[in-house]
Amino acid sequence: MPDWINVAILIGGLVALGAAIWLVVRANLRVRRAERAAEEAHSIKNDFVAMVSHELRTPLTSIAGFADTLISGWRDLPDTEVDEFLHYIHKQSLYLGDLVEDVLVIPRLEAGRLRFRPEMFDLGKVVHEVTELLVATDSSRDVVVSMPTGVMVEADPKRVQQVIRNLLENARKYGGEQILVEGFGYGDHYVIVVADNGPGVPESAVEKIFEHFEQLSKGDARSSSGIGLGLPIARRLARAMGGEVWYERRFPTGSRFCFSLPLSAGEKDIDGSVAPVPESAEPRRPPGLGLATE
């Protein structure tokens, strides 16, 4: 057999061997990636279960304790103490309901099974109602609402309430003692701003706070309740309704979380120009909305 044929056979064998080795390496890489993904998913599941268990256990224990006290001796307790116990049970039950709703909404959104029921409603009225509920359950914050009623939007009022509630809860947990809620028209959208005078969000953590289960303090260092779902849920719901949620730094200190929603046709500027913006608002162009600029 001529030497060139032997060389050709040898080269062909080496090429085939190299291709086989490459396929094996690629397969191993895919296996390792799958293993890492499985480990990350397992870790996320464990973190989720641990956080939810912690958040459920505290209010359930409180509800059970106060309920037992009322059952066993409510006749002997003064009326003011009975009212206080019932108020606390009611407050904790509302918190549990909100927690369950937040836990359920993310998988429904990702699976495309969350149903939205848009209707025309007064956005200002909803903002005032949600804010009043926060004040009723936590009087330690100085909450001011500077937003008119009569602003009509077309969206799902239940989901809008959920977005505003999560933004207010975020300000209550991480902000200072003052919370300001204001609204203004911006092009064909209306923007609600929940501002606080807390320490603000570090620049390196701005995008992380919109990730699932993300908290600025974790593990034993956690200083507040919650499972890190409020802000990502708010953003996902806002985007599903044609709006957006984003963060801005407040001067000289604090945070501004902004929530935009499309206005109804009757509320938009007839000439398409930008509506006047309050000096305190300092808005920026909401990401991905294509709003008009000044």
C-alpha positions in Angstrom: 0.0 0.0 0.0 1.4 3.4 -1.0 2.7 5.6 1.8 0.3 8.4 1.0 -2.7 6.1 1.6 -1.3 5.2 5.0 -0.8 8.8 5.8 -4.3 9.6 4.7 -5.7 6.8 6.8 -3.7 8.0 9.8 -4.9 11.6 9.3 -8.5 10.5 9.0 -8.2 8.4 12.1 -6.7 11.3 14.0 -9.5 13.7 12.8 -12.1 11.1 13.8 -10.5 10.7 17.2 -10.3 14.5 17.7 -13.9 14.8 16.8 -14.9 12.1 19.2 -12.8 13.7 22.0 -14.5 17.1 21.2 -17.9 15.5 21.4 -17.1 13.9 24.7 -15.7 17.2 26.1 -18.9 19.0 25.0 -21.1 16.4 26.5 -19.1 16.7 29.8 -19.5 20.5 29.7 -23.3 20.1 29.2 -23.5 17.7 32.1 -21.5 20.0 34.4 -23.7 23.0 33.4 -26.8 20.9 34.1 -25.4 19.8 37.4 -24.6 23.4 38.3 -28.1 24.5 37.3 -29.6 21.8 39.3 -27.5 22.8 42.4 -28.5 26.4 42.0 -32.1 25.5 41.6 -31.9 23.3 44.7 -30.2 26.1 46.6 -32.9 28.6 45.6 -35.6 26.1 46.6 -34.0 25.6 50.0 -33.6 29.4 50.5 -37.2 29.9 49.4 -38.6 27.3 51.7 -36.5 28.6 54.6 -37.6 32.2 54.1 -41.2 31.4 53.6 -41.2 29.1 56.6 -39.7 31.8 58.7 -42.1 34.5 57.5 -45.2 32.2 58.0 -44.1 30.9 61.5 -43.9 34.3 63.1 -47.4 35.6 62.3 -49.0 32.2 62.8 -47.4 31.9 66.2 -48.7 35.3 67.1 -52.2 34.6 65.8 -52.4 31.3 67.7 -51.1 32.9 70.9 -53.5 35.8 70.9 -56.4 33.6 69.9 -55.7 31.1 72.7 -55.6 34.0 75.2 -59.0 35.3 73.9 -60.6 31.8 73.9 -59.5 31.0 77.5 -60.0 34.4 79.2 -61.6 37.0 77.0 -64.4 37.5 79.6 -61.8 38.6 82.2 -59.9 40.9 79.9 -60.6 44.6 79.6 -62.3 45.7 76.4 -59.3 47.7 75.3 -57.0 44.7 75.6 -59.5 42.5 73.7 -59.7 45.1 70.9 -55.9 45.3 70.8 -55.6 41.5 70.5 -58.2 41.4 67.7 -56.5 44.2 65.9 -53.2 42.3 66.0 -54.8 39.1 64.8 -56.4 41.0 61.9 -53.1 42.7 61.0 -51.2 39.5 61.0 -53.9 37.7 58.9 -53.7 40.5 56.3 -49.9 40.1 56.2 -50.3 36.3 55.7 -52.7 36.9 52.8 -50.4 39.4 51.1 -47.5 36.9 51.6 -49.4 34.1 50.0 -50.5 36.3 47.1 -46.8 37.3 46.5 -45.6 33.7 46.6 -48.2 32.6 44.0 -47.9 35.5 41.6 -44.4 34.8 40.3 -44.9 31.2 39.0 -48.3 32.3 37.5 -46.6 35.1 35.6 -43.8 32.9 34.4 -46.2 30.2 33.3 -48.5 32.7 31.6 -51.4 31.8 33.8 -51.9 35.0 35.7 -55.2 36.5 34.5 -55.5 40.3 34.3 -58.9 41.9 34.5 -58.4 45.5 33.2 -61.0 48.1 33.8 -61.3 51.9 34.1 -60.7 53.1 37.6 -59.6 56.1 39.7 -55.9 55.6 40.3 -55.7 58.3 42.9 -58.5 56.7 45.0 -56.7 53.3 45.0 -53.4 54.9 46.1 -55.1 56.7 49.0 -56.9 53.4 50.0 -53.7 51.3 50.0 -51.8 54.1 51.9 -54.5 54.4 54.5 -54.2 50.7 55.2 -50.5 51.0 55.7 -51.0 53.9 58.2 -53.7 51.9 60.0 -51.4 48.9 60.5 -48.2 50.8 61.2 -48.5 54.3 62.8 -44.8 54.6 63.4 -44.3 56.2 59.9 -45.1 59.7 58.9 -46.9 59.1 55.5 -47.9 61.9 53.3 -49.9 61.4 50.0 -49.7 64.2 47.5 -51.8 62.8 44.6 -55.1 63.9 43.2 -58.1 61.7 42.7 -59.9 61.5 39.3 -56.9 60.2 37.4 -58.4 57.4 35.2 -56.3 54.5 34.0 -57.2 51.2 32.4 -55.5 48.3 34.2 -56.2 45.5 36.7 -57.0 47.4 40.0 -56.2 44.4 42.1 -52.7 44.1 40.6 -52.1 47.9 40.8 -53.0 47.7 44.5 -50.4 44.9 44.8 -47.7 46.9 43.1 -48.4 50.0 45.3 -48.6 47.8 48.5 -45.2 46.2 47.7 -43.6 49.6 47.1 -45.0 51.0 50.3 -43.9 47.9 52.3 -40.4 48.3 50.9 -40.3 51.9 52.0 -41.7 50.9 55.5 -39.0 48.1 55.9 -36.0 49.8 54.5 -36.7 53.5 54.5 -36.7 56.1 57.2 -39.5 57.5 59.3 -41.0 59.6 56.5 -42.7 58.3 53.4 -44.0 60.5 50.6 -46.4 59.3 47.9 -46.9 61.6 44.9 -48.1 61.3 41.3 -47.9 63.2 38.1 -48.6 62.9 34.4 -45.7 62.2 32.1 -46.6 62.0 28.4 -49.2 59.2 27.9 -48.3 57.6 31.3 -49.0 58.5 34.9 -46.2 58.0 37.4 -46.6 57.2 41.1 -43.5 57.8 43.2 -43.0 56.3 46.7 -40.1 58.1 48.3 -38.5 57.7 51.7 -35.7 59.4 53.7 -33.8 56.2 54.5 -30.2 55.3 53.7 -31.0 54.5 50.0 -29.8 51.7 47.9 -26.0 51.2 47.1 -25.3 51.7 43.4 -24.0 48.1 43.2 -27.3 46.7 44.4 -29.7 48.7 42.3 -30.4 45.9 39.8 -30.1 43.1 42.4 -33.1 44.4 44.4 -35.3 43.5 41.5 -34.2 39.9 41.5 -36.2 37.1 43.2 -35.5 36.5 46.9 -32.9 39.3 47.0 -32.5 41.3 50.2 -29.7 43.7 51.1 -29.4 41.8 54.4 -29.6 38.1 54.5 -29.4 35.1 56.9 -28.7 36.1 60.5 -28.1 39.7 59.4 -31.6 40.2 58.2 -33.1 43.2 59.9 -36.6 43.1 58.5 -39.4 40.7 57.4 -40.2 39.7 53.8 -38.8 37.1 51.3 -37.4 39.5 48.7 -40.3 39.2 46.3 -41.9 42.6 46.6 -39.9 44.6 44.1 -39.5 41.9 41.4 -43.2 41.2 41.7 -44.0 45.0 41.4 -41.8 45.3 38.3 -43.2 42.1 36.6 -46.8 43.2 37.2 -46.2 46.8 36.1 -44.6 45.6 32.8 -47.4 43.1 32.2 -49.8 46.1 32.4 -47.8 48.2 30.0 -45.9 50.2 32.7 -42.6 50.0 34.5 -41.1 50.1 38.0 -37.6 51.6 38.6 -35.4 53.1 41.3 -34.0 56.5 41.6 -31.8 58.0 44.3 -33.4 60.7 46.4 -31.4 63.8 47.3 -29.9 64.3 49.8 -30.7 60.9 51.1 -33.3 58.1 50.6 -34.9 56.2 47.8 -37.5 56.9 45.1 -39.4 53.9 43.6 -41.4 55.0 40.6 -44.4 53.1 39.1 -45.8 54.1 35.7 -49.1 53.1 34.1 -50.6 54.1 30.7 -53.3 56.7 31.0 -56.7 56.2 29.5 -57.3 57.8 26.1 -59.4 60.6 27.7 -56.6 61.5 30.1 -53.7 61.7 27.6 -52.5 65.1 26.4 -54.4 66.0 23.2 -51.4 67.4 21.4 -49.1 64.6 22.6 -46.8 66.9 24.6 -45.3 66.2 28.0 -47.6 67.1 30.9 -46.0 69.5 33.5 -44.0 67.7 36.0 -43.7 68.8 39.7 -40.4 70.2 40.7 -40.0 67.6 43.4 -40.5 64.7 41.0 -37.2 64.9 39.0 -38.4 62.2 36.6 -36.3 60.4 34.1 -37.4 58.5 31.1 -39.0 55.2 32.2 -37.0 52.3 30.7 -38.5 50.7 27.5 -41.7 52.8 27.5 -40.8 55.2 24.7 -42.2 58.2 26.5 -41.9 61.7 25.0 -39.0 63.7 26.2 -38.8 67.4 27.0 
